[in-house]
Amino acid sequence: MQPGLRQYTRDEVADSKTATETLFIIDNIVYDVHKFLDEHPGGHEVLINVAGKDASEEFEDVGHSMDARELMKGYVVGELVDADKVPISKKQYSWEDTAKTSETEASFVNSWKFPVLLGLALTLLYSYIFG
């Protein structure tokens, strides 16, 4: 719990869709963005659609920049009461291909080598024909 922040319940956030208050939750922190509605690069509809809700997943799915995350700090108005908090789960990204279940399924066409060689072959063919 951060000191000095107002404690909200999820019900209070859900009932907050007014002209002077547009609250939503991201990672158990409550934000009021009613002053930011017209400035939001994605349009005010995006923020209005998540007003009163937990927008953690939507926020992460969009892939906001570090600047956007820094700007968010100015709109913090509180946090959820301990009873309403949910565990924060951040998506884990990996460079490994998790779709492959075994080494035998890997093939030349599905690897990175195929598009590289195809591009090289097409470049040589183009140079030969038009060069």
N, C-alpha and C positions, 0 to 999 in steps of 0.2 A: 504494500500500500504506500503510495506517495503522500507525504505530509501536505496538508493544505488543500487537497482536492476534495470536491464534493463527492459524496457517495451516491450512486444511482442504482436503482434496481432495473432489471430488463423491462418491467412493466412501465416504469417512469419514462424510459427512453422510447418505448413504443407509443406512448401518448404525447409525444413532444412535437408533432408535426404542425407547427404554427408559423405565422409570418415572422415572428421574432425569435424562433427557435427551431432549428433543424438538426436534431441529434441523431447520431448513429455510433456504433461501436466497432472499433478495430482493435483486436488483441486485448480485450477487456478494458480499454481506455475509451472514454466517451468524448466525442467531438461535437462541437456546434459550428456548423458551416453556413449558417444563413447569410452571413456577410460575404461569403465566398461564392455563392451560387452563380452570380453573373460572370465571375472571373474564371471559373473552372474550365480548363481547355477542352474537356469532353462534353461541355454543355451542362446546364443546370439540371436537365432531366436525369442525368446519371446519379447525381446526389439526391435528388428528390425520390428516385426509385428505391434507394436504400435507407431513406430516412426512417428512423424508429427501429431499425434492424441491426443485426450483427453483419457488418460488411467486410469482415476480415478476409474471407475467401475471394470475394469480388475484387478487393483492393490488391491482393497478391496476384490474382490471375491477370490483371491488366499490366503488371510489371512497371510500377511507378519508379521514377528516377530518384536518386539520392536527394536532389533539390526538392522534389515533391514531398519526400519523407521529412525533410527539414522544415518545410513550410507547414506541414501538419501540426507541428509542435505549438504553433501560435493559436490553434483552434481547440486545444485540449481544455475541457471544462470540468472533467471529473473522471472517475473510474467506477467500475461496477463494485457492488458490495461483494464481500468474499463468497457469500452463498450463491451468487449468480455467475461467478467467474468460471470459465471453462479452460482446460489446458490449452496452451498456445502450441500449435503444431505448425512448424514451418516446413514448406516443401523442400525435399532434398533432391538436388539435381546431380546427375552423374554423367560423365562422358562415356560410360560403358553402355553398350547396347543390351538392355535387359530383355529384349524380345527373343533373343537367341537362348535356347535351352541347352544346347550342346554344341561342341566344336564341329560335329559332323554336319550341322545345318548351315554352317558358314560356307558361302560359295563366292567365287570370283565376282559374279554379277552383283551380289549384295554387299560387297566390300567397297571401300573408298577407292580402290585401285581402278575399278571399271570406269567410273566417270572421268578420272584423270586421263587414262589411256584413250578413252573415246574422244575427249577434248583435244588431246595431242594429235590423234589421227585425223580428226576433222580440220584442225589447223593446217597440218601438212597437205591435206587434200585441197583445201582452199588456196593455199599458196601455190600449189602446182597448177591448178586450173586457172586462177586469175593472176598469177605472178609473172 
